[in-house]
């Protein structure tokens, strides 16, 4: 784990508007051509990761995957 935490990729079904990055703690939002939204960024700790996943749940979004990535 780096000084800023761990780098994660979270995939969600359908495209989210870029303005949602604030709701997801400033994570980068990209749109795959297959219709998925990919959130990427540093997550401080497990608690913060669970908080992000709770937001996905609270927004009734379909979670596709969560993956710890090597440093980009």
PLY file of the C-alpha trace (Angstrom):
ply
format ascii 1.0
element vertex 72
property float x
property float y
property float z
element edge 71
property int vertex1
property int vertex2
end_header
0.00 0.00 0.00
1.36 3.42 -0.98
1.39 6.56 1.15
-1.97 7.57 -0.31
-3.56 4.14 0.10
-4.33 1.53 -2.53
-5.26 2.12 -6.17
-8.62 0.59 -7.16
-10.73 0.09 -10.26
-14.49 -0.15 -9.66
-16.72 -1.07 -12.61
-20.40 -0.12 -12.70
-23.09 -0.99 -15.23
-24.19 1.97 -17.38
-22.55 5.35 -17.75
-22.49 7.83 -14.86
-22.23 11.55 -15.51
-18.74 12.94 -14.86
-20.14 15.23 -12.15
-20.50 12.17 -9.87
-16.73 12.15 -9.21
-17.39 14.41 -6.19
-19.77 11.81 -4.74
-17.10 9.16 -5.25
-14.33 11.01 -3.37
-12.76 12.49 -6.51
-12.15 9.18 -8.25
-11.63 9.42 -12.00
-14.70 8.47 -14.04
-14.23 6.97 -17.49
-16.75 5.40 -19.83
-16.00 2.17 -21.63
-17.60 1.70 -25.06
-19.31 -1.43 -23.68
-21.56 0.78 -21.52
-19.69 0.47 -18.24
-18.44 3.25 -16.00
-14.97 2.74 -14.56
-14.03 4.54 -11.35
-10.30 4.59 -10.66
-8.24 6.18 -7.94
-6.53 5.95 -4.60
-8.53 4.69 -1.65
-7.07 5.45 1.77
-8.12 2.24 3.54
-10.71 -0.55 3.74
-13.19 1.69 5.50
-13.05 4.22 2.66
-13.48 1.41 0.11
-16.58 0.17 1.94
-17.90 3.74 1.93
-17.54 3.92 -1.86
-19.29 0.57 -2.27
-22.10 1.72 0.03
-22.62 4.73 -2.26
-22.87 2.40 -5.25
-25.49 0.42 -3.33
-27.36 3.52 -2.10
-27.60 4.83 -5.68
-28.99 1.45 -6.74
-26.17 1.01 -9.26
-25.18 -2.41 -10.53
-21.65 -3.23 -9.36
-19.71 -5.29 -11.88
-16.30 -5.60 -10.25
-13.84 -4.19 -7.74
-10.17 -4.71 -8.47
-7.03 -3.60 -6.72
-4.72 -2.29 -9.44
-1.01 -1.88 -9.49
0.08 1.75 -9.37
-0.77 3.34 -12.75
0 1
1 2
2 3
3 4
4 5
5 6
6 7
7 8
8 9
9 10
10 11
11 12
12 13
13 14
14 15
15 16
16 17
17 18
18 19
19 20
20 21
21 22
22 23
23 24
24 25
25 26
26 27
27 28
28 29
29 30
30 31
31 32
32 33
33 34
34 35
35 36
36 37
37 38
38 39
39 40
40 41
41 42
42 43
43 44
44 45
45 46
46 47
47 48
48 49
49 50
50 51
51 52
52 53
53 54
54 55
55 56
56 57
57 58
58 59
59 60
60 61
61 62
62 63
63 64
64 65
65 66
66 67
67 68
68 69
69 70
70 71
